[in-house]
Amino acid sequence: MNKKNRNLRLIPIVLIKNGLVVRSQDFKVHQSIGNPINTIRRFSNWGVDELIILDIGDEKGQDLRRDDLYTKYDSNNILDLIKKISEVTLMPLSVGGRIKNFDDAEQRFKIGADKIILNTTLVENPDLILQLVKRYGSQAIVASIDAKKIGSNYFAFIDGGKKKLNISPFVLAKKAESLGIGEILINSINKDGTGTGYDYKLINKISNSVKIPVIGCGGAGEYNHFSNCINNTNCDAVAAANFFHFYELSYPFAKKKLLEDGFNLPPVSLDNTQWFSREPNYKRSEIKKLINERIKKSTTDPSTWGYKKETIKMKYCKKCTVPSSSASPVEFNDKGICTGCQMSYKKFNITRKQWRVRKNKLVNLIKNSKNKDNEYDCLIPVSGGKDSYFQTHYIKNVLGFNPLLLTYYGNNYTKEGLRNLRNMKEVFNVDHIIYYPSINVLKKLNRIGFYLTGDMNLHQHLGIFTLPMQTAIKYKIPIVIWGEHGYSELSGQFSIMDFVEYTYRFKLEHCGRGYEWNSFLGFEGLTKKDLLPYIHPTDKEMYDLNLRGLHLSNYLPWEPNSQTKLVIKKYNFKPSNKTFERTYRKMSNLDDMHENGMHDYLKYIKFGYGRCTDHAAKDIRAGLMKREKAVKLVKKHDSIKSRDLKRWTLYTGITEKKFDQIADTFRDKRVWSYNNKKWTKDNLWD
């Protein structure tokens, strides 16, 4: 049959480890991306035709990490998660992982699985396969075969890629077929997380070994990799896990590319919001209840909140200062090294030649995306900080493009920060839009954000990411350029090999903690008009413009210390004239006095560490600081309660006593214990 006449499938795979979505590398490194409900809701918005969920966790419980997030689920196992997933999707769902007996399989079918996927069981309990095929039919049972090329030979692996078998994946595929299994998912361990394309030889040989459908997986990193896999193999479907987390609207654009290449798939669909809205449907009564419960709890004795010494499960990276309670999701390998350090080593091993290739890739992306009738080549969100200066310097004066600058003005500037913002128009000679929200609205959002999430700057995190995308749509500018991808640089959420871009999911889950503009609607009299800067463009608007949010740190060696020296010398950027209380750096976060102050103090209250820890971790990885010195700085700065609280309490009308009471209710139980009327925690320096 002609490949372009076959009914093909494009299938996202979501890897779940202990309740969280993870990115996988070599079947060994697992970087936490976030809450699965938000991820799968986006797949529903995109009209995904079919979805695979693989539970690769090694713990019975689910680690949901934080108490300040809206999207949570009551859970202690994967079954609860699958139930929740079934509430936000209508697509066919295949589920694999930790299915050891008939009851395990039956439970998954009962709560929403259309198919189950088996790996280790295929080898260790073939009789179970026969029972399941007899009960549910071949079409409902899928074999997952993990293969690794060692030398010139392929070997099959089980137990999450940990156990090597002395048989080839091709022999195992034939065995699966003989047991009545209806489909095979073949995954290349060698290609996992590389983004270099599929192992065509492996997939094709599996396809030619059996007569049942084969799904190829492992190695997708670009849209053309899907077409290449179909053209070079006899697979019936192409799947990917990591890839679909990298880009906004990744599934629709991947399908669009396959359709343009002439393959037979269902059309792109972005009209599924009638079933599952992109923004969560918040009930005003529910949000009000959350706030009231928080306020009520703050007036009770903390000894009744269930904080005990034995709940502490803290650990710290052996190389840097990052804790396991990190607000930006972090994982540790068996040597105790955090994913932030692991990914930074990859970054610093990139050669000059490879950086030149990346630079050219950025140039071509901007050139090829530009509307010829538009005078602006791209849009740069700027705060007037050191990164803003460097972004504008690099795009305009190094690459020669004409950017439009945009600022969301949060009304908390330091004296130096405001001076630097105004100075940008003088030194760069570019058009610059500054959006000033109503101060009354900002005060209200400060209060609501604090009570909901323990974050007075919640509006800031939403505004600085939403307003640029709105403006890009309005001016028809397809490329928005931020500086670093903060979660990748700090906690290693992605690899620098991924070229990860800005997504709505990131804005909702990580910037907004699961809250959106409509969660504030009606509180303190807030109207939709008040909240316009926080309303994201529709998926169709972004799809039609092919709007992309790039991170400059993927295309050049990003190092804030050297970049700051450059912009001080070249553009008269001014660092703070005094040392901050909560960090040793003097050039960061001048656009908001509370970022280094009380906003960061709240992070310490919640998770037991602060901005000094973050800065020290980055400087250790850059080779600018030893861990011993970092520990001393962390001990000195992280616990300090900043003086700027006085300004914020006057600004919002919330007393310092109430601030402390509410803040305490957000303390992470993995970090803090409450004994003898005192909060204590394990420390990096103990």
CORKAJO-V31516 format. One record per residue. N is the residue number from 1. RES is the residue in three letters. SS is DSSP state (H for helix, E for strand, - for the rest). Layout:
BEGIN
n: <N	N>
res: <RES	RES>
ss: <SS	SS>
END
This chain:
BEGIN
n: <1	2	3	4	5	6	7	8	9	10	11	12	13	14	15	16	17	18	19	20	21	22	23	24	25	26	27	28	29	30	31	32	33	34	35	36	37	38	39	40	41	42	43	44	45	46	47	48	49	50	51	52	53	54	55	56	57	58	59	60	61	62	63	64	65	66	67	68	69	70	71	72	73	74	75	76	77	78	79	80	81	82	83	84	85	86	87	88	89	90	91	92	93	94	95	96	97	98	99	100	101	102	103	104	105	106	107	108	109	110	111	112	113	114	115	116	117	118	119	120	121	122	123	124	125	126	127	128	129	130	131	132	133	134	135	136	137	138	139	140	141	142	143	144	145	146	147	148	149	150	151	152	153	154	155	156	157	158	159	160	161	162	163	164	165	166	167	168	169	170	171	172	173	174	175	176	177	178	179	180	181	182	183	184	185	186	187	188	189	190	191	192	193	194	195	196	197	198	199	200	201	202	203	204	205	206	207	208	209	210	211	212	213	214	215	216	217	218	219	220	221	222	223	224	225	226	227	228	229	230	231	232	233	234	235	236	237	238	239	240	241	242	243	244	245	246	247	248	249	250	251	252	253	254	255	256	257	258	259	260	261	262	263	264	265	266	267	268	269	270	271	272	273	274	275	276	277	278	279	280	281	282	283	284	285	286	287	288	289	290	291	292	293	294	295	296	297	298	299	300	301	302	303	304	305	306	307	308	309	310	311	312	313	314	315	316	317	318	319	320	321	322	323	324	325	326	327	328	329	330	331	332	333	334	335	336	337	338	339	340	341	342	343	344	345	346	347	348	349	350	351	352	353	354	355	356	357	358	359	360	361	362	363	364	365	366	367	368	369	370	371	372	373	374	375	376	377	378	379	380	381	382	383	384	385	386	387	388	389	390	391	392	393	394	395	396	397	398	399	400	401	402	403	404	405	406	407	408	409	410	411	412	413	414	415	416	417	418	419	420	421	422	423	424	425	426	427	428	429	430	431	432	433	434	435	436	437	438	439	440	441	442	443	444	445	446	447	448	449	450	451	452	453	454	455	456	457	458	459	460	461	462	463	464	465	466	467	468	469	470	471	472	473	474	475	476	477	478	479	480	481	482	483	484	485	486	487	488	489	490	491	492	493	494	495	496	497	498	499	500	501	502	503	504	505	506	507	508	509	510	511	512	513	514	515	516	517	518	519	520	521	522	523	524	525	526	527	528	529	530	531	532	533	534	535	536	537	538	539	540	541	542	543	544	545	546	547	548	549	550	551	552	553	554	555	556	557	558	559	560	561	562	563	564	565	566	567	568	569	570	571	572	573	574	575	576	577	578	579	580	581	582	583	584	585	586	587	588	589	590	591	592	593	594	595	596	597	598	599	600	601	602	603	604	605	606	607	608	609	610	611	612	613	614	615	616	617	618	619	620	621	622	623	624	625	626	627	628	629	630	631	632	633	634	635	636	637	638	639	640	641	642	643	644	645	646	647	648	649	650	651	652	653	654	655	656	657	658	659	660	661	662	663	664	665	666	667	668	669	670	671	672	673	674	675	676	677	678	679	680	681	682	683	684	685	686>
res: <MET	ASN	LYS	LYS	ASN	ARG	ASN	LEU	ARG	LEU	ILE	PRO	ILE	VAL	LEU	ILE	LYS	ASN	GLY	LEU	VAL	VAL	ARG	SER	GLN	ASP	PHE	LYS	VAL	HIS	GLN	SER	ILE	GLY	ASN	PRO	ILE	ASN	THR	ILE	ARG	ARG	PHE	SER	ASN	TRP	GLY	VAL	ASP	GLU	LEU	ILE	ILE	LEU	ASP	ILE	GLY	ASP	GLU	LYS	GLY	GLN	ASP	LEU	ARG	ARG	ASP	ASP	LEU	TYR	THR	LYS	TYR	ASP	SER	ASN	ASN	ILE	LEU	ASP	LEU	ILE	LYS	LYS	ILE	SER	GLU	VAL	THR	LEU	MET	PRO	LEU	SER	VAL	GLY	GLY	ARG	ILE	LYS	ASN	PHE	ASP	ASP	ALA	GLU	GLN	ARG	PHE	LYS	ILE	GLY	ALA	ASP	LYS	ILE	ILE	LEU	ASN	THR	THR	LEU	VAL	GLU	ASN	PRO	ASP	LEU	ILE	LEU	GLN	LEU	VAL	LYS	ARG	TYR	GLY	SER	GLN	ALA	ILE	VAL	ALA	SER	ILE	ASP	ALA	LYS	LYS	ILE	GLY	SER	ASN	TYR	PHE	ALA	PHE	ILE	ASP	GLY	GLY	LYS	LYS	LYS	LEU	ASN	ILE	SER	PRO	PHE	VAL	LEU	ALA	LYS	LYS	ALA	GLU	SER	LEU	GLY	ILE	GLY	GLU	ILE	LEU	ILE	ASN	SER	ILE	ASN	LYS	ASP	GLY	THR	GLY	THR	GLY	TYR	ASP	TYR	LYS	LEU	ILE	ASN	LYS	ILE	SER	ASN	SER	VAL	LYS	ILE	PRO	VAL	ILE	GLY	CYS	GLY	GLY	ALA	GLY	GLU	TYR	ASN	HIS	PHE	SER	ASN	CYS	ILE	ASN	ASN	THR	ASN	CYS	ASP	ALA	VAL	ALA	ALA	ALA	ASN	PHE	PHE	HIS	PHE	TYR	GLU	LEU	SER	TYR	PRO	PHE	ALA	LYS	LYS	LYS	LEU	LEU	GLU	ASP	GLY	PHE	ASN	LEU	PRO	PRO	VAL	SER	LEU	ASP	ASN	THR	GLN	TRP	PHE	SER	ARG	GLU	PRO	ASN	TYR	LYS	ARG	SER	GLU	ILE	LYS	LYS	LEU	ILE	ASN	GLU	ARG	ILE	LYS	LYS	SER	THR	THR	ASP	PRO	SER	THR	TRP	GLY	TYR	LYS	LYS	GLU	THR	ILE	LYS	MET	LYS	TYR	CYS	LYS	LYS	CYS	THR	VAL	PRO	SER	SER	SER	ALA	SER	PRO	VAL	GLU	PHE	ASN	ASP	LYS	GLY	ILE	CYS	THR	GLY	CYS	GLN	MET	SER	TYR	LYS	LYS	PHE	ASN	ILE	THR	ARG	LYS	GLN	TRP	ARG	VAL	ARG	LYS	ASN	LYS	LEU	VAL	ASN	LEU	ILE	LYS	ASN	SER	LYS	ASN	LYS	ASP	ASN	GLU	TYR	ASP	CYS	LEU	ILE	PRO	VAL	SER	GLY	GLY	LYS	ASP	SER	TYR	PHE	GLN	THR	HIS	TYR	ILE	LYS	ASN	VAL	LEU	GLY	PHE	ASN	PRO	LEU	LEU	LEU	THR	TYR	TYR	GLY	ASN	ASN	TYR	THR	LYS	GLU	GLY	LEU	ARG	ASN	LEU	ARG	ASN	MET	LYS	GLU	VAL	PHE	ASN	VAL	ASP	HIS	ILE	ILE	TYR	TYR	PRO	SER	ILE	ASN	VAL	LEU	LYS	LYS	LEU	ASN	ARG	ILE	GLY	PHE	TYR	LEU	THR	GLY	ASP	MET	ASN	LEU	HIS	GLN	HIS	LEU	GLY	ILE	PHE	THR	LEU	PRO	MET	GLN	THR	ALA	ILE	LYS	TYR	LYS	ILE	PRO	ILE	VAL	ILE	TRP	GLY	GLU	HIS	GLY	TYR	SER	GLU	LEU	SER	GLY	GLN	PHE	SER	ILE	MET	ASP	PHE	VAL	GLU	TYR	THR	TYR	ARG	PHE	LYS	LEU	GLU	HIS	CYS	GLY	ARG	GLY	TYR	GLU	TRP	ASN	SER	PHE	LEU	GLY	PHE	GLU	GLY	LEU	THR	LYS	LYS	ASP	LEU	LEU	PRO	TYR	ILE	HIS	PRO	THR	ASP	LYS	GLU	MET	TYR	ASP	LEU	ASN	LEU	ARG	GLY	LEU	HIS	LEU	SER	ASN	TYR	LEU	PRO	TRP	GLU	PRO	ASN	SER	GLN	THR	LYS	LEU	VAL	ILE	LYS	LYS	TYR	ASN	PHE	LYS	PRO	SER	ASN	LYS	THR	PHE	GLU	ARG	THR	TYR	ARG	LYS	MET	SER	ASN	LEU	ASP	ASP	MET	HIS	GLU	ASN	GLY	MET	HIS	ASP	TYR	LEU	LYS	TYR	ILE	LYS	PHE	GLY	TYR	GLY	ARG	CYS	THR	ASP	HIS	ALA	ALA	LYS	ASP	ILE	ARG	ALA	GLY	LEU	MET	LYS	ARG	GLU	LYS	ALA	VAL	LYS	LEU	VAL	LYS	LYS	HIS	ASP	SER	ILE	LYS	SER	ARG	ASP	LEU	LYS	ARG	TRP	THR	LEU	TYR	THR	GLY	ILE	THR	GLU	LYS	LYS	PHE	ASP	GLN	ILE	ALA	ASP	THR	PHE	ARG	ASP	LYS	ARG	VAL	TRP	SER	TYR	ASN	ASN	LYS	LYS	TRP	THR	LYS	ASP	ASN	LEU	TRP	ASP>
ss: <-	-	H	H	H	-	E	-	E	E	E	E	E	E	E	E	E	-	-	E	E	E	E	E	E	-	-	-	E	E	E	E	E	E	E	H	H	H	H	H	H	H	H	H	H	-	-	-	-	E	E	E	E	E	E	-	-	-	-	-	-	-	-	-	-	-	-	-	-	-	-	-	-	-	-	-	-	H	H	H	H	H	H	H	H	H	-	-	-	-	-	E	E	E	E	E	-	-	-	-	-	H	H	H	H	H	H	H	H	H	-	-	-	-	E	E	E	E	-	H	H	H	H	H	-	H	H	H	H	H	H	H	H	H	H	H	-	H	H	H	E	E	E	E	E	E	E	E	E	E	-	-	E	E	E	E	E	E	-	-	-	-	E	E	-	-	-	-	H	H	H	H	H	H	H	H	H	H	-	-	-	-	E	E	E	E	E	E	-	-	-	-	-	-	-	-	-	-	-	H	H	H	H	H	H	H	H	H	H	-	-	-	E	E	E	E	E	-	-	-	-	-	-	H	H	H	H	H	H	H	H	H	-	-	-	-	E	E	E	E	-	H	H	H	H	-	-	-	-	H	H	H	H	H	H	H	H	H	H	H	-	-	-	E	-	-	-	-	-	-	-	H	H	H	-	-	-	-	-	-	-	-	-	H	H	H	H	H	H	H	H	H	H	H	H	H	H	H	-	-	-	H	H	H	-	-	-	-	H	H	H	-	-	-	-	E	-	-	-	-	-	-	E	-	-	-	-	-	-	-	-	E	-	-	-	-	-	E	H	H	H	H	H	H	H	H	H	H	-	-	-	H	H	H	H	H	H	H	H	H	H	H	H	H	H	H	H	H	H	-	-	-	-	-	-	-	-	E	E	E	E	-	-	-	-	H	H	H	H	H	H	H	H	H	H	H	H	H	-	-	-	-	E	E	E	E	E	E	E	-	-	-	-	-	H	H	H	H	H	H	H	H	H	H	H	H	H	H	-	-	-	E	E	E	E	E	-	-	H	H	H	H	H	H	H	H	H	H	H	H	H	H	H	-	-	-	-	H	H	H	H	H	H	H	H	H	H	H	H	H	H	H	H	H	H	-	-	-	E	E	E	E	-	-	-	H	H	H	H	H	H	-	-	-	-	H	H	H	-	-	-	-	-	H	H	H	H	H	H	H	H	-	-	-	-	-	H	H	H	H	-	-	H	H	H	-	-	-	-	-	-	H	H	H	-	-	-	-	H	H	H	H	H	H	H	-	-	E	E	E	E	H	H	H	-	-	-	-	-	H	H	H	H	H	H	H	H	H	H	H	H	-	-	-	-	-	-	-	-	-	-	-	-	-	-	-	-	-	-	-	-	-	H	H	H	H	-	H	H	H	H	H	H	H	H	H	H	-	-	-	H	H	H	H	H	H	H	H	H	H	H	-	-	-	-	-	H	H	H	H	H	H	H	H	H	H	H	-	-	-	-	-	-	-	H	H	H	H	H	H	H	H	-	-	-	H	H	H	H	H	H	H	H	H	-	-	-	-	-	-	-	E	E	E	E	-	-	E	E	E	E	-	-	-	-	->
END
